[in-house]
Amino acid sequence: MLRVGFAVTLAALATVATLGANSMRPLPAMIGAGVLAAACVGVALTATRWPRTALVAVPALLGVYFATGGADGPIYLLPALAAFGASSARPVRELAVPGLVAGLVLAVGMTARVVVTGYPAWVAMWQTLGTAAIAVAAAAVGLWRSARRDANAERVRRAATEEQLRIARDLHDGVGHGLAVIAMQAGVALHVLDRDPDAVRDALVAIRDTSRDALGELRAELTTLTGDTAERRPQRGLADLPVLVDRIRAAGLVVDVQVPAHPLPTDVDHVAYSIVAEAMTNVLRHAQADTVIVEIADEGRAVTVRVADDGRGRTTSASTGGLGLRAMEDRAAALGGTLIAEPGPERGFVVRAVLPVGASERVEDSL
């Protein structure tokens, strides 16, 4: 409705202004000039929908207007309106040929004004150049507007994609790890069901606790989708590692852990925990290992994270090439670090990450 109102208002203003400019002419000629001006406005306003047609039709109507003796006035601005609308809706490569044709049509129309009405040729030449220049300037503004709109849309799309990937990564880290532990504990319970009730009880307790945490992780991520960020739980870090290790051990694996005695920067601490959790989850799922060694070393400007197992090794590499490995690589890369996952020198599989310390602060200081 607003756009229709704008079109009607613009057409009315152009028509009235053109009638005023032609008020010294006979009434039929004055009315005809007003009709041509209104037609020019109408065609120019369709440029976003039919850009090629509008770019050529407006200069053609302008030529008819001047060839029939129309007076100078606001009608000169209508090619610029058409150029702005067309360039706002279409890329420049689609408008180059229609634009050149429009310039030629405008020149022919202004020449017809000189031939038919005896209008001074040098004045018509400068009017043609001025009209074309204003139209080109309007097209440049339209192209800038279109490029800005597309850039904003791309930013929104990229942000949405990054948020989707973050949610998928966090769900994979939290819920995926929980389900892996639950599956392993359920297998243990079934294996000793008839001969070791205590082991079954321990497995069921671990399943209960792990499922509660997994549901908590799921609920926390769902709050992101609803916009209720107040309920989101803090990011996990190495302080949560003992709970994770206990669950892995309860599933039957021997876990040897070495971590720094002092706290790490928050971002590095969270990424280190996430890499260890994902690596140990992969061991549970795929490695058929007996032992996992976790080593986290603070080397000053970088923290090294290493998770090694004594499982199947080379066959494991294909299994870890999915979302989990990409998530670990993305988390390391976000800090400016690197991650390598490969078979061990003799057996098993090794995940090794190098995480720079204070990388974000150094980047900010350099700006």
GIJO-V324359 format. One record per residue. N is the residue number from 1. SS is DSSP state (A for helix, B for strand, O for the rest). OMEGA is omega in whole degrees, 0 to 359 (* if undefined). Layout:
N&SS&OMEGA  N&SS&OMEGA
//
This chain:
1&O&180  2&A&181  3&A&178  4&A&178  5&A&178  6&A&181  7&A&180  8&A&180  9&A&180  10&A&179  11&A&180  12&A&180  13&A&181  14&A&180  15&A&181  16&A&180  17&A&180  18&A&175  19&A&178  20&A&180  21&A&182  22&O&186  23&O&180  24&O&181  25&O&176  26&O&185  27&A&179  28&A&179  29&A&179  30&A&179  31&A&178  32&A&178  33&A&178  34&A&178  35&A&179  36&A&179  37&A&179  38&A&178  39&A&177  40&A&179  41&A&181  42&A&180  43&A&181  44&A&181  45&A&176  46&O&187  47&O&179  48&O&182  49&O&179  50&O&189  51&A&183  52&A&180  53&A&182  54&A&182  55&A&181  56&A&185  57&A&181  58&A&176  59&A&178  60&A&177  61&A&177  62&A&178  63&A&177  64&A&180  65&A&183  66&A&179  67&A&178  68&O&175  69&O&180  70&O&182  71&O&176  72&O&180  73&O&184  74&A&180  75&A&177  76&A&184  77&A&186  78&A&173  79&A&177  80&A&178  81&A&178  82&A&180  83&A&179  84&A&180  85&A&181  86&A&182  87&A&176  88&A&186  89&A&186  90&O&176  91&O&186  92&A&182  93&A&179  94&A&186  95&A&184  96&A&182  97&A&176  98&A&178  99&A&178  100&A&177  101&A&179  102&A&177  103&A&179  104&A&179  105&A&178  106&A&179  107&A&179  108&A&180  109&A&180  110&A&176  111&A&177  112&A&177  113&A&180  114&A&185  115&A&187  116&A&187  117&A&181  118&O&180  119&O&182  120&O&185  121&A&183  122&A&177  123&A&179  124&A&180  125&A&181  126&A&177  127&A&178  128&A&179  129&A&180  130&A&178  131&A&179  132&A&181  133&A&178  134&A&179  135&A&178  136&A&178  137&A&178  138&A&177  139&A&178  140&A&177  141&A&178  142&A&178  143&A&177  144&A&179  145&A&180  146&A&179  147&A&178  148&A&178  149&A&179  150&A&179  151&A&178  152&A&179  153&A&179  154&A&177  155&A&179  156&A&180  157&A&180  158&A&179  159&A&179  160&A&179  161&A&179  162&A&179  163&A&177  164&A&179  165&A&179  166&A&179  167&A&179  168&A&180  169&A&181  170&A&177  171&A&179  172&A&181  173&A&185  174&A&183  175&A&180  176&A&178  177&A&180  178&A&180  179&A&178  180&A&178  181&A&179  182&A&180  183&A&179  184&A&179  185&A&177  186&A&177  187&A&177  188&A&181  189&A&178  190&A&182  191&A&184  192&O&187  193&O&187  194&O&188  195&O&183  196&O&181  197&A&180  198&A&178  199&A&177  200&A&179  201&A&179  202&A&180  203&A&180  204&A&176  205&A&178  206&A&178  207&A&180  208&A&182  209&A&181  210&A&180  211&A&177  212&A&180  213&A&180  214&A&177  215&A&176  216&A&178  217&A&180  218&A&180  219&A&180  220&A&180  221&A&179  222&A&177  223&A&177  224&A&181  225&A&179  226&A&179  227&O&180  228&O&185  229&A&182  230&A&184  231&A&182  232&O&182  233&O&179  234&O&178  235&O&178  236&O&178  237&O&183  238&A&175  239&A&178  240&A&184  241&A&180  242&A&178  243&A&179  244&A&181  245&A&179  246&A&179  247&A&179  248&A&178  249&A&179  250&A&177  251&O&174  252&O&181  253&O&172  254&B&184  255&B&176  256&B&187  257&B&173  258&B&181  259&O&178  260&O&179  261&O&182  262&O&180  263&O&177  264&O&173  265&O&189  266&A&183  267&A&179  268&A&180  269&A&181  270&A&181  271&A&178  272&A&178  273&A&182  274&A&180  275&A&179  276&A&181  277&A&181  278&A&180  279&A&180  280&A&174  281&A&178  282&A&177  283&A&179  284&A&186  285&A&196  286&A&198  287&A&188  288&O&184  289&O&174  290&O&187  291&B&174  292&B&178  293&B&179  294&B&180  295&B&177  296&B&186  297&B&175  298&B&184  299&O&177  300&O&181  301&O&180  302&B&174  303&B&179  304&B&178  305&B&180  306&B&177  307&B&183  308&B&177  309&B&180  310&O&184  311&O&190  312&O&174  313&O&192  314&A&178  315&A&180  316&A&185  317&A&179  318&A&183  319&A&184  320&O&184  321&O&182  322&O&184  323&A&182  324&A&180  325&A&178  326&A&179  327&A&178  328&A&180  329&A&180  330&A&180  331&A&178  332&A&181  333&A&179  334&A&177  335&O&183  336&O&182  337&O&181  338&B&177  339&B&178  340&B&176  341&B&186  342&B&176  343&B&179  344&O&183  345&O&181  346&O&178  347&O&178  348&O&184  349&B&183  350&B&171  351&B&182  352&B&180  353&B&174  354&B&185  355&B&178  356&B&178  357&O&178  358&O&181  359&A&181  360&A&179  361&A&180  362&A&178  363&A&180  364&A&181  365&A&182  366&A&181  367&O&*
//
